[in-house]
């Protein structure tokens, strides 16, 4: 793999991570049912976000109530 291929792969992974986060934020903003939030949350967690990091991002991008909801879902689902 040459440098350009590695850069393209890194860019694609970064874009996918940002995309899944935006989908997650929108799911919370739209107050989708817990099962929908959990499905997207699983994808987000696979990206390696730590609980507190994720809670902070949600509080900043959505609101404190959504952050509390995510914390509760994480405690429920592990």
Residue frames as qw, qx, qy, qz and C-alpha x, y, z in Angstrom:
[[0.000, 0.893, 0.450, 0.000, 0.00, 0.00, 0.00],
 [0.442, 0.323, -0.030, 0.836, 1.51, 3.32, -0.99],
 [0.118, -0.202, -0.404, 0.884, 1.17, 6.62, 0.90],
 [0.348, -0.038, -0.246, -0.904, -1.71, 7.85, -1.25],
 [0.591, -0.251, -0.714, -0.280, -3.71, 4.65, -0.66],
 [0.421, -0.280, -0.675, 0.537, -3.08, 4.86, 3.08],
 [0.050, 0.117, 0.159, -0.979, -4.19, 8.50, 3.13],
 [0.476, -0.131, -0.470, -0.732, -7.36, 7.65, 1.17],
 [0.574, -0.286, -0.767, 0.024, -8.16, 4.81, 3.58],
 [0.271, -0.252, -0.527, 0.765, -7.63, 7.04, 6.61],
 [0.219, 0.027, -0.090, -0.971, -9.81, 9.76, 5.07],
 [0.551, -0.217, -0.633, -0.499, -12.59, 7.25, 4.36],
 [0.501, -0.318, -0.740, 0.316, -12.50, 5.92, 7.93],
 [0.109, -0.195, -0.326, 0.919, -12.61, 9.45, 9.34],
 [0.362, -0.062, -0.307, -0.878, -15.55, 10.39, 7.10],
 [0.575, -0.285, -0.732, -0.231, -17.45, 7.24, 8.10],
 [0.377, -0.294, -0.644, 0.598, -16.84, 7.97, 11.79],
 [0.082, 0.142, 0.115, -0.980, -18.11, 11.53, 11.39],
 [0.457, -0.128, -0.538, -0.697, -21.10, 10.30, 9.38],
 [0.536, -0.335, -0.775, 0.030, -22.13, 7.71, 11.96],
 [0.219, -0.272, -0.491, 0.798, -21.81, 10.33, 14.71],
 [0.245, 0.048, -0.135, -0.959, -24.06, 12.72, 12.77],
 [0.545, -0.230, -0.686, -0.424, -26.61, 9.94, 12.26],
 [0.450, -0.307, -0.728, 0.415, -26.44, 9.24, 16.00],
 [0.035, -0.191, -0.268, 0.944, -26.98, 12.90, 16.91],
 [0.393, -0.048, -0.363, -0.843, -29.91, 13.16, 14.52],
 [0.524, -0.270, -0.801, -0.110, -31.47, 9.98, 15.90],
 [0.306, -0.349, -0.608, 0.644, -31.35, 11.56, 19.36],
 [0.101, 0.139, 0.001, -0.985, -32.65, 14.94, 18.14],
 [0.482, -0.107, -0.548, -0.676, -35.57, 13.23, 16.41],
 [0.515, -0.237, 0.586, -0.579, -36.32, 11.36, 19.66],
 [0.659, 0.156, -0.657, -0.332, -36.39, 8.03, 17.88],
 [0.891, -0.387, -0.063, -0.228, -37.35, 4.92, 19.90],
 [0.512, -0.678, 0.527, 0.026, -34.70, 3.39, 22.14],
 [0.860, 0.064, 0.468, 0.190, -34.18, 0.40, 19.85],
 [0.579, 0.762, 0.082, 0.277, -33.24, 2.74, 16.96],
 [0.126, -0.913, 0.350, -0.166, -30.90, 4.72, 19.19],
 [0.741, -0.429, 0.514, 0.047, -29.29, 1.52, 20.46],
 [0.852, 0.372, 0.287, 0.229, -28.66, 0.24, 16.93],
 [0.389, 0.842, -0.126, 0.352, -26.78, 3.40, 15.98],
 [0.441, -0.796, 0.381, -0.166, -25.08, 3.48, 19.38],
 [0.911, -0.130, 0.355, 0.166, -23.65, 0.01, 18.69],
 [0.689, 0.600, 0.098, 0.396, -22.08, 1.33, 15.47],
 [0.009, -0.912, 0.223, -0.344, -20.67, 4.35, 17.29],
 [0.694, -0.607, 0.384, -0.059, -19.21, 2.17, 20.06],
 [0.920, 0.161, 0.231, 0.272, -17.50, -0.01, 17.44],
 [0.431, 0.799, -0.097, 0.408, -15.54, 3.10, 16.45],
 [0.659, 0.013, -0.460, 0.595, -13.84, 2.94, 19.84],
 [0.152, -0.638, 0.080, -0.750, -15.42, 5.89, 21.62],
 [0.259, -0.092, -0.783, 0.558, -15.15, 5.71, 25.40],
 [0.166, -0.686, -0.708, 0.039, -18.34, 6.28, 27.39],
 [0.217, -0.727, -0.227, 0.610, -17.41, 9.67, 28.82],
 [0.167, -0.221, 0.457, 0.845, -16.09, 10.91, 25.48],
 [0.044, -0.388, -0.782, -0.485, -19.35, 9.94, 23.81],
 [0.204, -0.741, -0.588, 0.252, -21.48, 11.51, 26.56],
 [0.215, -0.579, 0.023, 0.786, -19.57, 14.78, 26.20],
 [0.085, 0.000, 0.620, 0.780, -20.02, 14.80, 22.44],
 [0.121, -0.571, -0.774, -0.245, -23.77, 14.20, 22.76],
 [0.233, -0.739, -0.412, 0.480, -24.14, 16.93, 25.37],
 [0.178, -0.443, 0.239, 0.845, -22.29, 19.37, 23.12],
 [0.033, -0.005, -0.688, -0.725, -24.02, 18.45, 19.83],
 [0.315, -0.507, -0.730, -0.334, -27.54, 17.64, 21.09],
 [0.344, -0.681, 0.120, -0.635, -28.25, 18.56, 24.72],
 [0.156, -0.394, 0.774, -0.470, -27.84, 17.47, 28.33],
 [0.783, 0.023, 0.351, -0.513, -31.10, 15.47, 28.35],
 [0.852, 0.414, -0.285, -0.145, -29.93, 13.43, 25.35],
 [0.287, 0.538, -0.727, 0.316, -26.59, 12.82, 27.08],
 [0.461, -0.245, 0.660, -0.541, -28.39, 11.52, 30.17],
 [0.884, 0.225, 0.094, -0.398, -30.53, 9.29, 27.94],
 [0.684, 0.509, -0.521, 0.043, -27.43, 7.87, 26.23],
 [0.041, -0.460, 0.769, -0.443, -25.80, 7.25, 29.62],
 [0.698, -0.060, 0.489, -0.521, -28.91, 5.33, 30.74],
 [0.886, 0.374, -0.131, -0.241, -28.96, 3.28, 27.53],
 [0.444, 0.559, -0.670, 0.202, -25.27, 2.46, 27.91],
 [0.302, -0.333, 0.741, -0.500, -25.84, 1.27, 31.47],
 [0.815, 0.128, 0.307, -0.474, -28.78, -0.82, 30.32],
 [0.872, 0.461, -0.125, -0.108, -27.06, -2.36, 27.29],
 [0.819, -0.403, 0.241, 0.330, -23.48, -2.52, 28.56]]
